[in-house]
Amino acid sequence: MTSRTAARLAWGTAILSYAIIAACLVLLWLDRATIGSVGAGPVGDIVFAATLGALGALIASRRPSNPIGWLMLGVAALVGTSGLAALITIRALLAGVSPHGWVRWTAWLENSIGPPPLGALILIFLLFPDGKLLSRRWRWVAWLAVVSSIGFTAGVALDAAPIELSPHLPKVGNPIRGVPALAGFSNGPAFLLIAVLIVVAMVSLLLRLRRSRGEERQQLKWFAYAAGVSVGLLILAIPATILSPALSNAMFTGAFSFGFAFLVPAAAALAILRYGLYEVDVVINKTIVYFSLAAVITAIYVGIVVGIGAIIGSKGNVVLSVLATAIVAVAFQPIRDRSRRFANRLVYGQRATPYEVLSEFADRMAGTYSVEDVLPRTARILGEATGAVRADVWLRVGAELHATGSWPSAPERDRVPFADTEAPEVSGASCVVVVRHQGESLGALSVQKAPGDPVTPAEAKLLADVASQAGLVLRNVRLIEDLRASRQRLVTAQDQERRKLERNIHDGAQQQLVALAVKTRLADSLVGRDESKAHEVLAQVQTEAQDALENLRELARGIYPPLLADQGLAVALQAQARRAPLPVTVEADGISRYGEDAEAAVYFSVLEGLQNVAKYAGASHAVVRLSQAGRALSFEVADDGQGFDPVRTSYGTGLQGIADRLAALGGMLEVRSVPGAGTVVLGTVPVHKAEAPEGNHIR
């Protein structure tokens, strides 16, 4: 069955039930003078059918696979039919129709279709709220409820005892030939079995409540309370028959007419209305808005046209109608806004005012919460303040937004693309506000409202106000994330350099030294036997020893170049420039000696920049400039290559390594480039002048 077919069937059954209820109300109105003498039974049936008909239609139309909605619809139709049959029988008997005529069939119908709703009620208790049994072990209770309700119905239908609708009306005989052996069966063992099953179903409901958590517990709490009160009255009514039949009847009436007919449906409605059960809150919201509008507009027309018209007479009815129409036209928008706020408050609960939201957010920022804790709390504050079904705080990382704070749970997609030129597109979001600080886009706030619940101007203003305060928080979060990532990259780079150094030593200098040891032993063995051959081997040892020394010097330059330690940045960079694959000019006027950390950071950053020029720039010439301004040492690597767009291109591993190296000393990196006009890499580190470092170096 498709969802559309299920919805049509559900609402069609509900309409049929309400048509039966309307017929019952007509009969109650016609018999209003004498209905008090027959008790409140039919009235309880009408209330029961009305509440379960609406709830069943809402649930079955939204969740066709959940049997609870269809059970409620079935109960509403059966109870409504039973009440209508009872009212028809009562009206006929009051009008003097013979109790031996056709009224026997309406009385029999009213009496026979009463038991099935009790079986359905047991199943509702067993299945609420998800439509599934608590476990497979409870299947026997469900099957026994079905079998016992069928047996109870058969016993009532075939009972030969006359039917008594009221002590003040004549008894009506069974129109079909009853079974004398079943006399009293429906009021004895069958009813007792149904009562026991209701108690067992109540135990299942309490066990489900005990095991539930979170939202499901809120849904079950009031329903279990209402069911417990109703079942408690039913249990007390059984032994009360011994003490006082009148008291027992009053308890039975309270259990069925008040408990099962009103209290239990009201608790189910509360679960749906207050806690979003079955996702019918949108339908309820719209219904409340439309009914509120209709009630207020009707009140205006009745008050003006009927009320004032009765005072001034019928001559002014046209004028009063025009006046009422004008008032409705002027007041329609304010009335609709107030109706929507009333419906939102009733369905979604009380929402915080914008001042309360901003105040709580400021407390979070100023409190002892960690930065990571502030963002999820901010999402929760936004969600609760706007009545949203979800809220997210997004942090910009490169050209993406990452979800760093979410309520009530993490989104399906925790990363979305982002560009400064346009607002980000967050799937399902009703409103997205970019968070900026000092003109820089740092992230975004997004909320997703329920369908049919739009973002109001006040809520949009609230989001903008929170976004204006959240800029500093997101900047701090991003700095922390950048620091963590930088530390991780530095550790990774150090590990890679260690492995590279180990590999170079193993494959280069170590192998050369092993070969030298072998040839030295060979030369020693030749001394005294073949002097010329020994001298030849020693000459080879001398040459290879010089090669090993050069190899070790090359390795040392990768760790800390001896030339940099001895003569400083300018000389060391000029030596590297002469080895570069393209012409490189080094301009280093006014450069002195600095601490080892600063000189090494600038030296290796410049070398990395020159490697990037050689690999990617397609340049014909490069310039390295060194300068000092105050307590900052600056360098610049400029080329005349093809350039790129820094906005669309993020740092590669080379530039990111330079940025991390400089940031570790409190410095910074800036990249300027224009497509077709070359690239300039600029960096600075804080320095103080120092003497040339002392120590032994490989020469």
C-alpha positions in Angstrom: 0.0 0.0 0.0 1.4 3.4 -1.0 1.6 6.2 1.5 -1.0 8.2 -0.5 -3.4 5.3 -0.5 -2.9 4.7 3.2 -3.5 8.4 3.9 -6.8 8.3 1.9 -7.9 5.2 3.6 -7.0 6.5 7.1 -8.8 9.8 6.6 -11.7 8.1 4.9 -12.2 5.9 7.9 -11.9 8.9 10.2 -14.5 10.8 8.2 -16.8 7.8 8.4 -16.3 7.7 12.2 -17.1 11.4 12.5 -20.2 11.0 10.3 -21.4 8.4 12.8 -20.5 10.7 15.7 -22.5 13.5 14.0 -25.5 11.2 13.8 -25.0 10.4 17.5 -24.9 14.1 18.4 -28.1 14.7 16.4 -29.9 11.9 18.3 -28.5 13.3 21.6 -29.9 16.7 20.8 -33.3 15.3 19.8 -33.5 13.3 23.0 -31.9 15.9 25.3 -34.9 16.0 27.5 -34.8 12.3 28.4 -31.2 11.3 27.8 -30.3 11.8 31.4 -32.5 8.9 32.4 -30.4 6.3 30.5 -27.0 7.1 31.8 -23.8 8.4 30.2 -22.8 5.3 28.3 -23.5 6.6 24.8 -21.8 9.9 25.6 -18.6 8.1 26.6 -18.7 6.1 23.4 -18.9 9.4 21.4 -15.9 10.9 23.3 -13.9 7.7 22.8 -14.7 7.5 19.1 -13.9 11.2 18.5 -10.5 11.2 20.2 -9.3 7.9 18.7 -10.6 8.7 15.3 -8.5 11.9 15.0 -5.4 10.3 16.6 -5.7 7.1 14.5 -6.0 9.1 11.2 -3.0 11.2 12.1 -0.8 8.2 12.9 -2.0 5.9 10.1 -1.6 8.6 7.5 2.0 9.4 8.6 3.1 5.9 9.6 1.1 3.3 7.6 3.3 0.5 8.8 2.5 1.2 12.4 -0.6 -0.9 13.4 -1.4 1.5 16.3 -3.1 4.0 14.0 -5.2 1.4 12.3 -6.2 -0.1 15.7 -7.3 3.3 16.9 -9.3 3.9 13.7 -11.0 0.5 14.1 -11.8 1.2 17.7 -13.3 4.6 16.8 -15.5 3.1 14.0 -16.7 0.3 16.2 -17.3 2.4 19.3 -19.1 5.0 17.3 -21.3 2.4 15.7 -22.0 0.9 19.1 -23.0 4.3 20.4 -25.2 5.1 17.4 -26.9 1.7 17.7 -27.5 2.4 21.4 -29.0 5.8 20.8 -31.2 4.5 18.0 -32.5 1.8 20.4 -33.0 4.2 23.2 -34.9 6.7 21.0 -37.1 3.9 19.6 -37.9 2.5 23.1 -38.7 6.0 24.4 -41.0 6.5 21.4 -43.0 3.4 22.3 -41.6 0.9 19.8 -42.1 -2.7 20.9 -39.0 -4.3 22.4 -39.8 -7.4 20.5 -39.6 -5.7 17.1 -36.7 -4.4 15.0 -35.0 -2.6 17.9 -33.8 -6.1 19.0 -31.3 -5.9 16.1 -29.9 -2.4 17.0 -29.7 -3.5 20.6 -27.9 -6.7 19.6 -25.5 -4.7 17.3 -24.7 -2.3 20.2 -24.1 -5.2 22.5 -22.1 -7.4 20.1 -19.5 -5.0 18.8 -18.5 -3.7 22.3 -15.9 -6.4 23.1 -13.5 -6.1 20.0 -12.4 -2.6 21.1 -11.2 -4.1 24.4 -8.9 -6.5 22.5 -7.7 -3.6 20.3 -7.0 -1.6 23.5 -4.8 -4.5 24.8 -2.9 -4.5 21.5 -2.4 -0.7 21.7 -0.9 -1.1 25.2 1.4 -3.9 23.9 2.6 -2.0 20.8 2.8 1.6 21.9 4.7 3.7 20.7 6.7 2.0 17.8 4.1 -0.6 16.8 6.3 -3.5 17.9 6.1 -5.9 20.8 8.5 -5.5 23.7 10.1 -8.8 22.7 9.1 -12.0 20.9 8.1 -13.5 24.3 5.1 -11.2 24.3 3.6 -12.7 21.2 1.4 -15.1 23.2 -0.2 -12.2 24.9 -1.1 -10.6 21.6 -2.5 -13.8 20.2 -4.4 -14.5 23.4 -5.9 -11.0 23.2 -7.1 -11.6 19.7 -8.6 -15.0 20.5 -10.2 -13.9 23.7 -11.8 -10.8 22.1 -13.2 -13.0 19.4 -14.5 -15.5 22.0 -15.9 -12.7 24.1 -17.7 -11.2 21.0 -19.1 -14.6 20.1 -20.3 -15.2 23.7 -22.0 -11.8 23.8 -23.6 -12.3 20.4 -25.0 -15.7 21.3 -25.9 -15.0 24.9 -29.6 -15.9 25.3 -30.0 -13.5 28.2 -32.1 -10.3 27.3 -30.2 -7.1 26.6 -30.6 -4.3 29.2 -29.6 -0.8 28.0 -30.9 1.0 31.1 -32.8 0.1 34.3 -35.4 2.7 33.1 -36.0 1.0 29.8 -37.5 -2.4 29.0 -35.2 -5.3 28.3 -34.7 -6.4 24.7 -34.4 -10.0 23.6 -31.7 -11.5 21.4 -33.0 -11.5 17.8 -31.0 -14.6 17.0 -31.5 -17.9 18.7 -29.1 -17.7 21.7 -27.2 -20.5 23.4 -28.5 -20.9 27.0 -25.2 -22.4 28.1 -23.5 -19.1 27.3 -25.8 -17.1 29.7 -23.6 -15.0 31.9 -20.4 -16.1 30.1 -19.7 -12.6 28.8 -20.1 -11.1 32.3 -18.0 -13.8 34.0 -15.0 -15.7 32.7 -14.7 -13.9 29.4 -14.7 -10.4 30.9 -12.3 -11.6 33.7 -9.8 -12.9 31.0 -10.0 -9.6 29.2 -9.4 -7.7 32.4 -6.3 -10.0 33.2 -4.9 -9.4 29.7 -5.4 -5.6 30.1 -3.3 -5.8 33.3 -0.6 -7.9 31.6 -0.5 -5.4 28.7 -0.1 -2.7 31.3 2.9 -4.6 32.8 4.4 -4.7 29.3 4.0 -0.9 29.0 5.6 -0.3 32.4 8.6 -2.6 31.4 9.0 -0.6 28.2 9.0 2.6 30.1 11.6 1.3 32.5 13.9 0.3 29.6 13.3 3.4 27.6 15.7 6.4 27.3 15.5 10.0 26.1 12.7 11.0 23.8 11.0 7.6 23.9 10.8 7.8 27.7 9.1 11.2 27.4 6.6 9.7 24.9 5.8 6.8 27.2 5.7 8.6 30.5 2.3 10.2 30.3 0.7 7.4 28.3 1.8 4.9 30.9 0.5 7.1 33.7 -3.0 7.4 32.0 -3.1 3.7 31.3 -2.1 2.9 34.8 -4.9 5.0 36.3 -7.5 3.5 34.0 -6.3 -0.1 34.6 -6.2 0.6 38.4 -9.8 1.7 38.4 -10.7 -1.4 36.4 -8.9 -3.7 38.9 -10.5 -2.0 41.9 -14.0 -2.2 40.3 -13.9 -6.1 40.2 -13.7 -6.8 44.0 -15.9 -3.7 44.7 -18.9 -5.6 43.3 -19.0 -7.6 46.5 -19.0 -4.6 48.7 -21.2 -2.2 46.7 -22.6 -2.8 43.2 -23.2 1.0 42.9 -19.5 1.7 43.7 -18.4 -1.0 41.3 -20.5 0.5 38.5 -19.1 3.9 39.2 -15.5 2.6 39.0 -16.3 0.7 35.8 -17.8 3.9 34.3 -14.7 5.9 35.4 -12.3 3.3 34.0 -14.0 3.2 30.6 -15.8 6.5 30.1 -13.1 8.6 31.7 -9.9 6.5 31.7 -9.9 4.6 28.4 -12.3 7.0 26.6 -10.6 10.3 27.6 -7.5 10.0 29.7 -5.6 7.4 27.6 -6.3 9.2 24.2 -5.4 12.5 25.9 -2.0 11.1 27.0 -1.4 9.7 23.5 -2.3 13.1 22.1 0.2 14.7 24.5 2.9 12.3 23.4 2.2 13.2 19.8 1.8 16.9 20.4 4.5 17.6 22.9 7.2 15.2 22.0 6.9 14.9 18.2 5.8 11.3 18.1 5.1 10.0 14.6 6.2 13.4 13.1 2.7 14.7 12.9 3.5 17.9 14.7 3.4 19.8 11.4 -0.2 18.7 10.7 -1.2 19.5 14.3 0.5 22.9 14.1 -1.4 23.8 10.9 -4.7 22.5 12.3 -4.3 24.6 15.4 -3.5 27.7 13.3 -6.5 27.3 11.0 -8.9 26.5 13.8 -7.7 29.5 15.8 -8.2 31.8 12.8 -11.6 30.4 12.2 -12.6 30.7 15.8 -11.5 34.3 16.1 -13.0 35.4 12.8 -16.3 33.7 13.7 -16.2 35.4 17.1 -15.8 38.8 15.4 -18.7 38.2 13.0 -21.0 36.9 15.7 -20.1 39.6 18.1 -20.6 42.4 15.6 -23.3 41.2 13.3 -25.4 39.2 15.8 -24.6 40.9 19.0 -24.8 44.6 17.9 -27.4 43.7 15.3 -29.7 42.4 18.1 -29.4 45.8 19.8 -29.9 48.2 16.8 -32.2 46.0 14.7 -32.0 44.4 11.3 -31.7 47.7 9.4 -28.0 47.9 10.2 -27.0 44.4 9.2 -25.4 45.4 5.9 -23.3 48.1 7.6 -22.4 45.7 10.4 -21.3 43.0 7.9 -19.1 45.5 6.1 -17.7 46.7 9.4 -17.0 43.1 10.5 -15.3 42.3 7.1 -13.1 45.4 7.5 -12.0 44.5 11.0 -11.2 41.0 9.9 -9.2 42.3 6.9 -7.2 44.7 9.1 -6.7 42.2 12.0 -6.1 39.1 9.9 -2.3 39.3 9.8 -1.8 40.0 13.5 -4.3 37.3 14.3 -2.5 34.8 12.1 0.9 35.7 13.7 -0.5 35.3 17.2 -2.2 32.0 16.1 1.1 30.7 14.7 3.0 31.7 17.9 0.3 30.0 20.0 0.5 26.8 17.9 4.3 26.8 17.9 4.3 27.2 21.7 1.8 24.4 22.1 3.4 22.0 19.6 7.1 22.8 20.0 7.2 24.1 23.6 8.3 27.4 25.1 11.2 29.0 23.3 13.8 31.3 24.7 13.6 35.0 23.9 16.5 36.5 21.8 17.8 38.3 24.9 17.9 35.0 26.9 19.7 33.3 24.0 22.4 36.0 23.7 22.8 36.2 27.4 23.3 32.4 27.7 25.7 32.5 24.8 27.7 35.2 26.5 27.8 33.2 29.7 29.1 30.2 27.8 31.9 32.3 26.3 32.8 33.9 29.6 32.4 30.7 31.6 34.8 27.8 32.3 33.7 25.8 29.3 36.4 24.7 26.9 36.4 26.1 23.4 35.4 22.7 22.0 32.4 22.5 24.4 31.1 26.0 23.5 30.3 25.1 19.9 27.9 22.1 20.7 26.3 24.2 23.4 25.9 27.0 20.9 24.1 24.7 18.5 21.8 23.5 21.3 21.0 27.1 22.3 20.1 28.0 18.6 18.0 24.9 18.1 16.0 25.4 21.3 15.6 29.1 20.7 14.3 28.9 17.2 12.3 25.6 17.6 14.5 24.0 14.9 14.7 20.3 14.5 18.5 20.6 14.2 21.2 23.3 14.4 24.9 23.2 13.4 28.0 25.3 13.9 30.4 25.1 11.0 34.1 25.9 11.0 35.9 27.0 7.8 38.9 24.8 7.0 40.4 25.8 3.6 37.7 25.7 1.0 35.3 23.6 3.1 33.1 24.0 6.2 33.4 21.3 8.9 30.6 20.7 11.4 32.3 21.3 14.8 29.1 21.6 16.9 25.7 20.0 16.2 22.4 19.5 18.0 20.7 17.0 18.5 23.2 14.8 16.6 25.9 15.0 14.0 24.7 15.8 10.4 24.8 13.2 7.6 27.3 15.4 5.7 29.9 16.9 8.1 31.7 18.8 5.3 30.3 21.2 2.7 32.2 23.3 0.1 32.5 27.0 0.8 33.6 30.1 -1.1 33.7 33.7 0.2 31.7 35.0 -2.7 28.5 33.2 -1.8 26.5 31.7 1.1 27.2 28.0 1.8 24.6 25.5 0.8 23.8 23.2 3.7 21.5 20.3 2.9 18.1 20.7 4.5 18.9 24.0 6.3 16.2 26.6 6.5 18.6 29.4 7.2 22.4 29.8 7.0 24.4 32.7 8.4 28.1 33.3 7.7 30.3 34.0 10.7 32.8 36.8 10.1 35.5 38.4 12.2 37.6 41.4 11.1 36.3 40.9 7.6 37.4 37.2 7.3 34.9 34.4 6.9 35.5 31.9 9.7 32.4 29.6 9.4 28.6 29.6 9.5 25.6 28.9 11.6 22.7 26.9 10.2 19.3 25.8 11.5 16.7 23.4 10.0 13.1 24.0 10.9 10.2 21.6 10.6 8.2 21.7 7.3 5.6 24.4 7.5 7.5 26.2 10.3 9.3 29.0 8.5 12.2 31.1 9.9 10.7 34.3 11.2 12.4 37.7 10.9 13.0 37.7 14.6 14.7 34.3 14.4 16.8 35.4 11.4 17.9 38.5 13.4 18.7 36.2 16.3 21.0 34.1 14.1 22.7 37.2 12.8 23.3 38.5 16.4 24.7 35.1 17.5 26.9 35.0 14.4 28.3 38.4 15.2 29.4 37.2 18.7 30.6 33.8 17.5 33.4 35.2 15.3 36.0 35.4 18.1 35.1 31.9 19.3 35.5 30.4 15.8 38.8 32.2 15.3 40.1 30.7 18.6 38.8 27.2 17.6 40.5 27.5 14.2 43.8 28.6 15.8 43.7 25.6 18.0 42.9 23.3 15.1 45.7 24.9 13.0 48.1 24.5 15.9 47.2 20.8 16.4 47.5 20.2 12.6 50.9 22.1 12.5 52.3 20.0 15.4 51.2 16.8 13.7 52.8 17.9 10.4 56.0 18.8 12.2 56.2 15.5 13.9 55.5 13.7 10.6 58.1 15.8 8.8 60.7 15.0 11.5 60.0 11.3 11.3 60.3 11.5 7.5 63.6 13.4 7.7 64.9 10.8 10.2 64.0 8.0 7.9 65.5 9.8 5.0 68.8 10.5 6.9 69.0 6.9 8.0 68.4 5.6 4.5 71.0 8.0 3.0 73.6 7.0 5.6 72.9 3.3 5.1 72.9 3.4 1.3 75.8 6.0 1.0 78.4 6.7 3.7 77.9 3.3 5.5 78.5 1.3 2.3 81.5 3.4 1.4 83.1 3.0 4.8 82.5 -0.8 4.7 84.2 -0.9 1.3 87.1 1.2 2.7 87.6 -1.3 5.5 87.7 -4.2 3.0 90.2 -2.5 0.8 92.4 -1.5 3.8 92.6 -5.1 4.8 93.4 -6.1 1.2 96.2 -3.5 1.1 97.6 -4.8 4.4 97.7 -8.3 3.0 99.6 -7.1 -0.1 102.4 -5.3 1.8 105.7 -7.3 1.5 104.3 -9.5 -1.3 103.2 -7.1 -4.1 104.2 -3.6 -3.2 102.9 -2.0 -6.5 99.5 -3.6 -6.1 99.4 -2.5 -2.4 100.2 1.1 -3.5 97.4 0.9 -6.1 94.9 -0.3 -3.5 95.9 2.4 -1.0 95.4 5.1 -3.8 91.9 3.8 -4.3 91.3 3.9 -0.5 92.4 7.5 -0.4 90.1 8.5 -3.3 87.1 6.7 -1.8 87.8 8.2 1.6 87.6 11.6 0.0 84.3 10.6 -1.6 82.9 9.4 1.7 83.9 12.7 3.3 82.0 14.7 0.6 79.0 12.5 1.1 79.0 13.1 4.8 79.4 16.9 4.2 76.3 16.7 1.9 74.4 14.9 4.7 75.5 17.5 7.2 74.3 20.3 5.0 70.8 18.8 5.1 70.9 18.8 8.9 72.7 22.1 9.6 75.0 23.3 6.8 78.5 24.0 8.0 78.7 27.0 5.7 75.6 28.5 7.4 77.1 27.9 10.9 80.5 29.4 9.9 79.6 32.4 7.6 75.9 33.0 8.0 72.8 33.2 5.8 74.0 35.3 2.9 77.1 33.2 2.1 75.2 29.9 2.6 72.3 31.0 0.3 74.7 32.3 -2.4 76.4 28.9 -2.4 73.1 27.1 -2.9 72.1 29.6 -5.6 75.1 28.6 -7.6 73.9 25.0 -7.6 70.3 25.9 -8.5 69.0 24.7 -11.9 68.0 28.3 -12.9 69.7 31.7 -12.4 69.2 32.9 -8.8 70.2 36.3 -7.5 70.7 36.7 -3.7 70.3 40.3 -2.3 71.3 40.3 1.4 72.6 43.8 2.3 72.7 44.6 6.0 72.2 41.1 7.1 74.0 40.1 10.3 74.3 36.9 12.3 71.3 35.6 14.3 70.4 32.6 16.4 70.7 29.2 15.0 67.0 28.5 15.0 66.2 31.7 13.1 69.0 31.2 10.5 68.1 27.6 10.0 64.4 28.4 9.5 65.1 31.1 6.9 67.7 29.0 5.2 65.5 25.9 4.7 62.5 28.0 3.9 64.3 29.8 1.1 65.6 26.4 -0.2 62.1 25.1 -0.2 60.9 28.1 -2.1 63.6 27.7 -4.7 62.7 24.1 -5.1 59.0 25.1 -5.8 60.2 27.6 -8.4 62.3 25.0 -10.1 59.5 22.4 -10.1 56.3 24.3 -10.7 56.8 28.0 -11.7 58.3 27.6 -15.2 60.4 30.6 -14.4 63.6 31.9 -16.1 65.0 33.7 -13.1 64.5 34.0 -9.3 65.5 36.5 -6.7 66.1 35.9 -3.0 66.0 39.0 -0.8 67.0 39.1 2.9 66.3 42.1 5.1 65.9 43.1 8.7 63.4 45.6 10.1 63.5 46.1 13.9 63.5 42.7 15.6 62.1 40.8 12.5 64.2 39.0 9.9 62.4 38.8 6.5 63.0 36.9 3.4 61.5 36.9 -0.1 61.7 34.4 -3.0 60.3 36.0 -6.2 60.1 34.5 -9.7 58.9 35.5 -13.1 57.0 32.3 -13.7 53.4 31.5 -14.6 51.9 32.3 -11.1 48.5 31.0 -9.7 45.4 32.1 -7.9 46.0 31.9 -4.1 42.2 32.0 -3.4 41.4 28.9 -5.3 44.7 27.0 -4.6 45.6 25.9 -1.1 49.1 25.4 0.3 50.9 22.3 -0.9 53.2 20.3 1.3 56.2 22.6 0.5 54.5 25.9 1.4 52.7 24.3 4.4 56.1 23.1 5.7 57.5 26.6 5.4 54.4 28.0 7.3 54.8 25.4 10.1 58.5 26.0 10.4 58.1 29.8 10.7 55.0 29.5 13.0 57.1 27.3 15.4 59.3 30.4 16.0 56.4 32.9 16.1 56.8 34.0 12.5 54.4 34.0 9.5 54.2 33.3 5.8 52.5 35.2 3.0 52.2 34.2 -0.6 51.4 36.7 -3.3 50.7 35.5 -6.9 48.9 36.6 -10.0 48.3 34.2 -12.9 50.8 35.0 -15.6 52.8 37.5 -13.4 54.9 35.3 -11.2 54.9 34.5 -7.5 56.4 36.0 -4.4 56.9 34.0 -1.1 57.4 36.3 1.9 58.3 35.2 5.4 59.3 36.8 8.7 60.7 35.5 12.0 61.5 37.4 15.2 65.3 37.6 15.8 68.0 39.0 17.9 71.6 39.5 16.8 74.0 36.9 17.9 77.7 35.9 17.6 78.6 33.2 15.1 77.9 29.9 16.8 80.9 28.0 18.0 81.6 24.3 17.6 83.3 21.7 15.5 82.0 21.3 11.9 82.9 19.0 9.1 85.2 20.7 6.7 
